[in-house]
Amino acid sequence: MLPGMAEKSRKQVITIVGAGNLGYSLARSLTRAGFRVDQIVARDRQESLHRARKLANQVGSTAVAIPRARITSDVIWFCVPDHAIAVTAESLSRSSQWKNKIAVHSSGALSSDELDVLRKQGAAVVAAHPLMTFVRGSRPALAGVPFGVEGDAKAVRTVRAIVRSLGGEPFAIPKSKKAAYHAWGMFTSPLLTALLVTAEEVAQRAGIGRKDARRRMLPILKQTLANYESLGAAKSFSGPILRGDVATIAQHMRS
């Protein structure tokens, strides 16, 4: 083996800060990909620590509260709400020597500068946002998931390699475009969900209950997504608007 090859092939030890929906999926995906998650760091509250301990048991890690955390890993990945990123980074800034460490957060809207307190202590910082939805009761794998990445060059290289190890797809997103990028994400999931809820309400006007409406919508929804994937938006559009059927649209409006 050539000098330096062992170091290059070594997978980083990673600390996860936050045991919410994203933290769960990330920690489990990292473990399956062969990374060692050494700590799950959580707020010093009973509910937060309970979730952290549960996750730690699943990935062979240790749960610890923020005030008692001692960071020794190579990579620290913040999976906390946007408003808590800078505050949590400040709280952990005294928990270790940050020189040569990689600090990551996963906000889609905020830049890597949220971790500036750690950058000033010698860490390379990066924002890496998975374009995926994470909700309670669902633990999506990260294989195939795009990650919008921006930050310090060293941290970007490290995170891109980690994302690829997870089977994800890293791509660059400039700081100045983060707000628009996050709005794009809003349209692809939460606002789409809002549209589906509206469709359920329309179904109720036709005498169809929400549960039945949800079940009966799935075939057309799946085919619409399949059409969009293979044909693009223009060729996937159908219905009376495309046909110019004004009378049918007028009936819709009256219903």
Phi and psi in degrees as GROMACS dihedral restraints (atoms count N, CA, C in turn):
[ dihedral_restraints ]
;  ai    aj    ak    al  type     phi  dphi    fc
    3     4     5     6     1   -70.2    20    10
    4     5     6     7     1   152.6    20    10
    6     7     8     9     1   -56.4    20    10
    7     8     9    10     1   134.6    20    10
    9    10    11    12     1    91.3    20    10
   10    11    12    13     1   -14.4    20    10
   12    13    14    15     1   -66.8    20    10
   13    14    15    16     1   -37.3    20    10
   15    16    17    18     1   -63.0    20    10
   16    17    18    19     1   -41.0    20    10
   18    19    20    21     1   -65.5    20    10
   19    20    21    22     1   -41.2    20    10
   21    22    23    24     1   -67.7    20    10
   22    23    24    25     1   -32.5    20    10
   24    25    26    27     1   -85.3    20    10
   25    26    27    28     1   -11.8    20    10
   27    28    29    30     1   -70.8    20    10
   28    29    30    31     1   130.6    20    10
   30    31    32    33     1   -83.6    20    10
   31    32    33    34     1   140.5    20    10
   33    34    35    36     1   -67.0    20    10
   34    35    36    37     1   150.9    20    10
   36    37    38    39     1   -86.2    20    10
   37    38    39    40     1   134.5    20    10
   39    40    41    42     1  -126.5    20    10
   40    41    42    43     1   135.4    20    10
   42    43    44    45     1  -102.8    20    10
   43    44    45    46     1   132.7    20    10
   45    46    47    48     1  -103.6    20    10
   46    47    48    49     1   126.8    20    10
   48    49    50    51     1  -105.9    20    10
   49    50    51    52     1   109.7    20    10
   51    52    53    54     1   109.8    20    10
   52    53    54    55     1   128.7    20    10
   54    55    56    57     1  -117.3    20    10
   55    56    57    58     1    38.8    20    10
   57    58    59    60     1   -84.3    20    10
   58    59    60    61     1  -159.1    20    10
   60    61    62    63     1   -62.6    20    10
   61    62    63    64     1   -44.4    20    10
   63    64    65    66     1   -66.5    20    10
   64    65    66    67     1   -44.9    20    10
   66    67    68    69     1   -56.1    20    10
   67    68    69    70     1   -42.2    20    10
   69    70    71    72     1   -59.4    20    10
   70    71    72    73     1   -53.4    20    10
   72    73    74    75     1   -63.8    20    10
   73    74    75    76     1   -40.9    20    10
   75    76    77    78     1   -66.2    20    10
   76    77    78    79     1   -48.0    20    10
   78    79    80    81     1   -60.9    20    10
   79    80    81    82     1   -42.9    20    10
   81    82    83    84     1   -67.6    20    10
   82    83    84    85     1   -40.1    20    10
   84    85    86    87     1   -67.0    20    10
   85    86    87    88     1   -41.6    20    10
   87    88    89    90     1   -60.8    20    10
   88    89    90    91     1   -44.0    20    10
   90    91    92    93     1   -63.7    20    10
   91    92    93    94     1   -43.7    20    10
   93    94    95    96     1   -63.0    20    10
   94    95    96    97     1   -29.7    20    10
   96    97    98    99     1   -83.7    20    10
   97    98    99   100     1     0.0    20    10
   99   100   101   102     1    97.3    20    10
  100   101   102   103     1     5.1    20    10
  102   103   104   105     1   -82.1    20    10
  103   104   105   106     1   154.6    20    10
  105   106   107   108     1  -102.4    20    10
  106   107   108   109     1   120.2    20    10
  108   109   110   111     1   -93.8    20    10
  109   110   111   112     1   108.3    20    10
  111   112   113   114     1   -86.2    20    10
  112   113   114   115     1   -28.4    20    10
  114   115   116   117     1  -144.7    20    10
  115   116   117   118     1   145.7    20    10
  117   118   119   120     1  -112.5    20    10
  118   119   120   121     1   111.6    20    10
  120   121   122   123     1   -99.0    20    10
  121   122   123   124     1   132.2    20    10
  123   124   125   126     1  -137.5    20    10
  124   125   126   127     1   167.1    20    10
  126   127   128   129     1   -62.9    20    10
  127   128   129   130     1   154.0    20    10
  129   130   131   132     1   -82.5    20    10
  130   131   132   133     1    60.6    20    10
  132   133   134   135     1  -131.8    20    10
  133   134   135   136     1   149.2    20    10
  135   136   137   138     1   -57.2    20    10
  136   137   138   139     1   -47.6    20    10
  138   139   140   141     1   -64.9    20    10
  139   140   141   142     1   -43.4    20    10
  141   142   143   144     1   -64.0    20    10
  142   143   144   145     1   -43.7    20    10
  144   145   146   147     1   -67.6    20    10
  145   146   147   148     1   -34.5    20    10
  147   148   149   150     1   -61.0    20    10
  148   149   150   151     1   -46.6    20    10
  150   151   152   153     1   -63.5    20    10
  151   152   153   154     1   -40.4    20    10
  153   154   155   156     1   -64.2    20    10
  154   155   156   157     1   -41.8    20    10
  156   157   158   159     1   -65.7    20    10
  157   158   159   160     1   -40.1    20    10
  159   160   161   162     1   -61.8    20    10
  160   161   162   163     1   -45.0    20    10
  162   163   164   165     1   -66.7    20    10
  163   164   165   166     1   -43.1    20    10
  165   166   167   168     1   -58.4    20    10
  166   167   168   169     1   -40.1    20    10
  168   169   170   171     1   -62.6    20    10
  169   170   171   172     1   -34.6    20    10
  171   172   173   174     1   -73.9    20    10
  172   173   174   175     1   -28.6    20    10
  174   175   176   177     1  -113.4    20    10
  175   176   177   178     1    11.3    20    10
  177   178   179   180     1    67.1    20    10
  178   179   180   181     1    41.9    20    10
  180   181   182   183     1  -121.0    20    10
  181   182   183   184     1  -171.5    20    10
  183   184   185   186     1  -123.2    20    10
  184   185   186   187     1   137.0    20    10
  186   187   188   189     1   -96.6    20    10
  187   188   189   190     1   138.8    20    10
  189   190   191   192     1  -148.1    20    10
  190   191   192   193     1   145.4    20    10
  192   193   194   195     1   -79.0    20    10
  193   194   195   196     1   151.0    20    10
  195   196   197   198     1   -52.2    20    10
  196   197   198   199     1   -45.6    20    10
  198   199   200   201     1   -63.7    20    10
  199   200   201   202     1   -22.6    20    10
  201   202   203   204     1  -105.0    20    10
  202   203   204   205     1     4.4    20    10
  204   205   206   207     1   -72.3    20    10
  205   206   207   208     1   139.5    20    10
  207   208   209   210     1  -128.3    20    10
  208   209   210   211     1   108.6    20    10
  210   211   212   213     1   -85.9    20    10
  211   212   213   214     1   119.8    20    10
  213   214   215   216     1  -122.6    20    10
  214   215   216   217     1    -2.5    20    10
  216   217   218   219     1   -79.1    20    10
  217   218   219   220     1   170.1    20    10
  219   220   221   222     1   -77.7    20    10
  220   221   222   223     1   -38.8    20    10
  222   223   224   225     1  -126.0    20    10
  223   224   225   226     1   133.0    20    10
  225   226   227   228     1  -119.2    20    10
  226   227   228   229     1   118.6    20    10
  228   229   230   231     1  -112.0    20    10
  229   230   231   232     1   114.0    20    10
  231   232   233   234     1   -85.8    20    10
  232   233   234   235     1   115.8    20    10
  234   235   236   237     1  -116.7    20    10
  235   236   237   238     1    58.4    20    10
  237   238   239   240     1  -119.2    20    10
  238   239   240   241     1   162.7    20    10
  240   241   242   243     1   -58.5    20    10
  241   242   243   244     1   154.7    20    10
  243   244   245   246     1   -51.6    20    10
  244   245   246   247     1   -45.2    20    10
  246   247   248   249     1   -67.5    20    10
  247   248   249   250     1   -15.1    20    10
  249   250   251   252     1  -101.2    20    10
  250   251   252   253     1    -5.0    20    10
  252   253   254   255     1   -62.6    20    10
  253   254   255   256     1   -56.9    20    10
  255   256   257   258     1   -64.1    20    10
  256   257   258   259     1   -39.5    20    10
  258   259   260   261     1   -64.2    20    10
  259   260   261   262     1   -43.9    20    10
  261   262   263   264     1   -67.9    20    10
  262   263   264   265     1   -39.9    20    10
  264   265   266   267     1   -60.7    20    10
  265   266   267   268     1   -41.4    20    10
  267   268   269   270     1   -62.0    20    10
  268   269   270   271     1   -41.8    20    10
  270   271   272   273     1   -63.8    20    10
  271   272   273   274     1   -35.1    20    10
  273   274   275   276     1   -90.9    20    10
  274   275   276   277     1    -5.9    20    10
  276   277   278   279     1   -63.8    20    10
  277   278   279   280     1   -22.0    20    10
  279   280   281   282     1   -99.2    20    10
  280   281   282   283     1     6.8    20    10
  282   283   284   285     1   -91.7    20    10
  283   284   285   286     1    -3.6    20    10
  285   286   287   288     1  -169.6    20    10
  286   287   288   289     1   177.6    20    10
  288   289   290   291     1   -87.4    20    10
  289   290   291   292     1   124.5    20    10
  291   292   293   294     1   -96.5    20    10
  292   293   294   295     1    -3.6    20    10
  294   295   296   297     1   -59.5    20    10
  295   296   297   298     1   130.9    20    10
  297   298   299   300     1    72.6    20    10
  298   299   300   301     1     5.0    20    10
  300   301   302   303     1   -87.0    20    10
  301   302   303   304     1   161.3    20    10
  303   304   305   306     1  -110.9    20    10
  304   305   306   307     1   121.5    20    10
  306   307   308   309     1  -110.9    20    10
  307   308   309   310     1   128.7    20    10
  309   310   311   312     1  -124.9    20    10
  310   311   312   313     1   140.2    20    10
  312   313   314   315     1  -126.9    20    10
  313   314   315   316     1   162.6    20    10
  315   316   317   318     1  -118.3    20    10
  316   317   318   319     1    28.8    20    10
  318   319   320   321     1   -73.0    20    10
  319   320   321   322     1   137.3    20    10
  321   322   323   324     1   -83.8    20    10
  322   323   324   325     1   -25.2    20    10
  324   325   326   327     1   -94.5    20    10
  325   326   327   328     1   -30.4    20    10
  327   328   329   330     1   -99.7    20    10
  328   329   330   331     1   149.5    20    10
  330   331   332   333     1   -84.3    20    10
  331   332   333   334     1   173.7    20    10
  333   334   335   336     1   -63.7    20    10
  334   335   336   337     1   -16.1    20    10
  336   337   338   339     1   -64.4    20    10
  337   338   339   340     1   -15.2    20    10
  339   340   341   342     1   -58.8    20    10
  340   341   342   343     1   -21.6    20    10
  342   343   344   345     1  -101.9    20    10
  343   344   345   346     1    23.0    20    10
  345   346   347   348     1   -61.3    20    10
  346   347   348   349     1   -30.3    20    10
  348   349   350   351     1   -62.0    20    10
  349   350   351   352     1   -31.6    20    10
  351   352   353   354     1   -82.5    20    10
  352   353   354   355     1   -32.9    20    10
  354   355   356   357     1   -60.4    20    10
  355   356   357   358     1   -41.2    20    10
  357   358   359   360     1   -65.7    20    10
  358   359   360   361     1   -19.6    20    10
  360   361   362   363     1   -96.5    20    10
  361   362   363   364     1     7.6    20    10
  363   364   365   366     1   107.8    20    10
  364   365   366   367     1    -0.7    20    10
  366   367   368   369     1   -80.5    20    10
  367   368   369   370     1   150.5    20    10
  369   370   371   372     1   -93.3    20    10
  370   371   372   373     1   133.0    20    10
  372   373   374   375     1  -119.0    20    10
  373   374   375   376     1   153.3    20    10
  375   376   377   378     1  -156.4    20    10
  376   377   378   379     1   148.1    20    10
  378   379   380   381     1  -106.1    20    10
  379   380   381   382     1   130.5    20    10
  381   382   383   384     1  -136.1    20    10
  382   383   384   385     1   102.6    20    10
  384   385   386   387     1  -105.3    20    10
  385   386   387   388     1   119.3    20    10
  387   388   389   390     1   -77.7    20    10
  388   389   390   391     1   126.6    20    10
  390   391   392   393     1   -81.3    20    10
  391   392   393   394     1    76.4    20    10
  393   394   395   396     1  -153.5    20    10
  394   395   396   397     1   155.6    20    10
  396   397   398   399     1   -99.9    20    10
  397   398   399   400     1   136.5    20    10
  399   400   401   402     1  -126.3    20    10
  400   401   402   403     1   113.8    20    10
  402   403   404   405     1  -131.0    20    10
  403   404   405   406     1   158.6    20    10
  405   406   407   408     1   -61.4    20    10
  406   407   408   409     1   134.3    20    10
  408   409   410   411     1    92.6    20    10
  409   410   411   412     1    -2.8    20    10
  411   412   413   414     1  -133.8    20    10
  412   413   414   415     1   129.3    20    10
  414   415   416   417     1  -123.1    20    10
  415   416   417   418     1    76.9    20    10
  417   418   419   420     1   -66.5    20    10
  418   419   420   421     1   142.4    20    10
  420   421   422   423     1   -72.1    20    10
  421   422   423   424     1   160.9    20    10
  423   424   425   426     1  -101.1    20    10
  424   425   426   427     1     0.2    20    10
  426   427   428   429     1   -63.6    20    10
  427   428   429   430     1   130.5    20    10
  429   430   431   432     1    83.7    20    10
  430   431   432   433     1    -3.2    20    10
  432   433   434   435     1   -85.9    20    10
  433   434   435   436     1   130.5    20    10
  435   436   437   438     1   -74.0    20    10
  436   437   438   439     1   143.0    20    10
  438   439   440   441     1  -122.5    20    10
  439   440   441   442     1   119.4    20    10
  441   442   443   444     1   -79.4    20    10
  442   443   444   445     1   123.4    20    10
  444   445   446   447     1  -125.3    20    10
  445   446   447   448     1   134.3    20    10
  447   448   449   450     1  -153.4    20    10
  448   449   450   451     1   148.0    20    10
  450   451   452   453     1   155.4    20    10
  451   452   453   454     1  -158.5    20    10
  453   454   455   456     1   -67.9    20    10
  454   455   456   457     1   144.6    20    10
  456   457   458   459     1   -55.7    20    10
  457   458   459   460     1   -45.2    20    10
  459   460   461   462     1   -63.0    20    10
  460   461   462   463     1   -44.1    20    10
  462   463   464   465     1   -67.7    20    10
  463   464   465   466     1   -38.2    20    10
  465   466   467   468     1   -61.3    20    10
  466   467   468   469     1   -44.6    20    10
  468   469   470   471     1   -60.4    20    10
  469   470   471   472     1   -43.9    20    10
  471   472   473   474     1   -64.1    20    10
  472   473   474   475     1   -47.4    20    10
  474   475   476   477     1   -68.7    20    10
  475   476   477   478     1   -37.7    20    10
  477   478   479   480     1   -59.6    20    10
  478   479   480   481     1   -41.1    20    10
  480   481   482   483     1   -65.3    20    10
  481   482   483   484     1   -40.7    20    10
  483   484   485   486     1   -63.7    20    10
  484   485   486   487     1   -46.0    20    10
  486   487   488   489     1   -59.6    20    10
  487   488   489   490     1   -42.7    20    10
  489   490   491   492     1   -63.5    20    10
  490   491   492   493     1   -36.6    20    10
  492   493   494   495     1   -63.1    20    10
  493   494   495   496     1   -29.8    20    10
  495   496   497   498     1   -79.8    20    10
  496   497   498   499     1    -7.1    20    10
  498   499   500   501     1    87.5    20    10
  499   500   501   502     1     9.4    20    10
  501   502   503   504     1   -85.4    20    10
  502   503   504   505     1   179.2    20    10
  504   505   506   507     1  -126.1    20    10
  505   506   507   508     1    98.2    20    10
  507   508   509   510     1   -76.5    20    10
  508   509   510   511     1   142.4    20    10
  510   511   512   513     1  -146.0    20    10
  511   512   513   514     1   152.9    20    10
  513   514   515   516     1   -79.8    20    10
  514   515   516   517     1   139.4    20    10
  516   517   518   519     1  -135.4    20    10
  517   518   519   520     1   119.0    20    10
  519   520   521   522     1   -65.5    20    10
  520   521   522   523     1   151.6    20    10
  522   523   524   525     1   -54.5    20    10
  523   524   525   526     1   -41.3    20    10
  525   526   527   528     1   -67.9    20    10
  526   527   528   529     1   -13.1    20    10
  528   529   530   531     1  -107.7    20    10
  529   530   531   532     1     5.9    20    10
  531   532   533   534     1   -62.3    20    10
  532   533   534   535     1   -39.9    20    10
  534   535   536   537     1   -63.1    20    10
  535   536   537   538     1   -45.0    20    10
  537   538   539   540     1   -66.5    20    10
  538   539   540   541     1   -38.9    20    10
  540   541   542   543     1   -59.8    20    10
  541   542   543   544     1   -44.6    20    10
  543   544   545   546     1   -67.9    20    10
  544   545   546   547     1   -36.2    20    10
  546   547   548   549     1   -62.5    20    10
  547   548   549   550     1   -39.2    20    10
  549   550   551   552     1   -56.9    20    10
  550   551   552   553     1   -46.1    20    10
  552   553   554   555     1   -60.9    20    10
  553   554   555   556     1   -37.4    20    10
  555   556   557   558     1   -60.5    20    10
  556   557   558   559     1   -41.6    20    10
  558   559   560   561     1   -67.7    20    10
  559   560   561   562     1   -31.4    20    10
  561   562   563   564     1   -80.1    20    10
  562   563   564   565     1   -16.3    20    10
  564   565   566   567     1  -134.9    20    10
  565   566   567   568     1   -72.0    20    10
  567   568   569   570     1   -62.1    20    10
  568   569   570   571     1   -39.0    20    10
  570   571   572   573     1   -74.3    20    10
  571   572   573   574     1   -30.0    20    10
  573   574   575   576     1   -64.5    20    10
  574   575   576   577     1   -41.4    20    10
  576   577   578   579     1   -61.7    20    10
  577   578   579   580     1   -40.8    20    10
  579   580   581   582     1   -61.2    20    10
  580   581   582   583     1   -38.7    20    10
  582   583   584   585     1   -63.6    20    10
  583   584   585   586     1   -40.5    20    10
  585   586   587   588     1   -66.7    20    10
  586   587   588   589     1   -36.7    20    10
  588   589   590   591     1   -62.8    20    10
  589   590   591   592     1   -40.6    20    10
  591   592   593   594     1   -62.4    20    10
  592   593   594   595     1   -39.3    20    10
  594   595   596   597     1   -62.2    20    10
  595   596   597   598     1   -38.6    20    10
  597   598   599   600     1   -61.8    20    10
  598   599   600   601     1   -39.8    20    10
  600   601   602   603     1   -65.7    20    10
  601   602   603   604     1   -37.9    20    10
  603   604   605   606     1   -65.8    20    10
  604   605   606   607     1   -39.2    20    10
  606   607   608   609     1   -60.2    20    10
  607   608   609   610     1   -36.5    20    10
  609   610   611   612     1   -62.4    20    10
  610   611   612   613     1   -31.4    20    10
  612   613   614   615     1   -64.9    20    10
  613   614   615   616     1   -25.2    20    10
  615   616   617   618     1   -91.3    20    10
  616   617   618   619     1     8.6    20    10
  618   619   620   621     1    81.5    20    10
  619   620   621   622     1    20.4    20    10
  621   622   623   624     1  -110.8    20    10
  622   623   624   625     1   125.0    20    10
  624   625   626   627     1   -68.6    20    10
  625   626   627   628     1   160.9    20    10
  627   628   629   630     1   -57.9    20    10
  628   629   630   631     1   -44.5    20    10
  630   631   632   633     1   -62.9    20    10
  631   632   633   634     1   -46.0    20    10
  633   634   635   636     1   -66.2    20    10
  634   635   636   637     1   -38.8    20    10
  636   637   638   639     1   -61.0    20    10
  637   638   639   640     1   -44.7    20    10
  639   640   641   642     1   -60.3    20    10
  640   641   642   643     1   -44.4    20    10
  642   643   644   645     1   -66.1    20    10
  643   644   645   646     1   -42.5    20    10
  645   646   647   648     1   -77.1    20    10
  646   647   648   649     1   -18.9    20    10
  648   649   650   651     1   -78.5    20    10
  649   650   651   652     1   -22.1    20    10
  651   652   653   654     1   -58.8    20    10
  652   653   654   655     1   -43.5    20    10
  654   655   656   657     1   -59.6    20    10
  655   656   657   658     1   -44.5    20    10
  657   658   659   660     1   -71.4    20    10
  658   659   660   661     1   -34.0    20    10
  660   661   662   663     1   -63.3    20    10
  661   662   663   664     1   -46.0    20    10
  663   664   665   666     1   -63.3    20    10
  664   665   666   667     1   -41.2    20    10
  666   667   668   669     1   -68.6    20    10
  667   668   669   670     1   -37.1    20    10
  669   670   671   672     1   -61.4    20    10
  670   671   672   673     1   -43.7    20    10
  672   673   674   675     1   -65.7    20    10
  673   674   675   676     1   -38.6    20    10
  675   676   677   678     1   -63.8    20    10
  676   677   678   679     1   -42.1    20    10
  678   679   680   681     1   -62.5    20    10
  679   680   681   682     1   -44.6    20    10
  681   682   683   684     1   -60.3    20    10
  682   683   684   685     1   -41.9    20    10
  684   685   686   687     1   -64.9    20    10
  685   686   687   688     1   -43.5    20    10
  687   688   689   690     1   -91.4    20    10
  688   689   690   691     1   -29.3    20    10
  690   691   692   693     1  -111.9    20    10
  691   692   693   694     1   -18.4    20    10
  693   694   695   696     1    87.9    20    10
  694   695   696   697     1   170.9    20    10
  696   697   698   699     1   -66.0    20    10
  697   698   699   700     1   -46.8    20    10
  699   700   701   702     1   -59.4    20    10
  700   701   702   703     1   -42.2    20    10
  702   703   704   705     1   -84.3    20    10
  703   704   705   706     1    -3.6    20    10
  705   706   707   708     1   -98.5    20    10
  706   707   708   709     1    -7.8    20    10
  708   709   710   711     1   -77.9    20    10
  709   710   711   712     1   134.7    20    10
  711   712   713   714     1  -144.0    20    10
  712   713   714   715     1   177.1    20    10
  714   715   716   717     1   102.4    20    10
  715   716   717   718     1  -174.9    20    10
  717   718   719   720     1   -66.3    20    10
  718   719   720   721     1   -28.1    20    10
  720   721   722   723     1   -64.9    20    10
  721   722   723   724     1   -43.6    20    10
  723   724   725   726     1   -63.6    20    10
  724   725   726   727     1   -37.5    20    10
  726   727   728   729     1   -80.3    20    10
  727   728   729   730     1   -10.8    20    10
  729   730   731   732     1    73.0    20    10
  730   731   732   733     1    30.5    20    10
  732   733   734   735     1   -85.5    20    10
  733   734   735   736     1    82.5    20    10
  735   736   737   738     1   -64.9    20    10
  736   737   738   739     1   -37.7    20    10
  738   739   740   741     1   -62.8    20    10
  739   740   741   742     1   -42.1    20    10
  741   742   743   744     1   -65.9    20    10
  742   743   744   745     1   -41.9    20    10
  744   745   746   747     1   -62.5    20    10
  745   746   747   748     1   -39.3    20    10
  747   748   749   750     1   -62.0    20    10
  748   749   750   751     1   -38.8    20    10
  750   751   752   753     1   -62.7    20    10
  751   752   753   754     1   -40.9    20    10
  753   754   755   756     1   -58.4    20    10
  754   755   756   757     1   -44.9    20    10
  756   757   758   759     1   -64.9    20    10
  757   758   759   760     1   -34.4    20    10
  759   760   761   762     1   -76.1    20    10
  760   761   762   763     1   -22.5    20    10
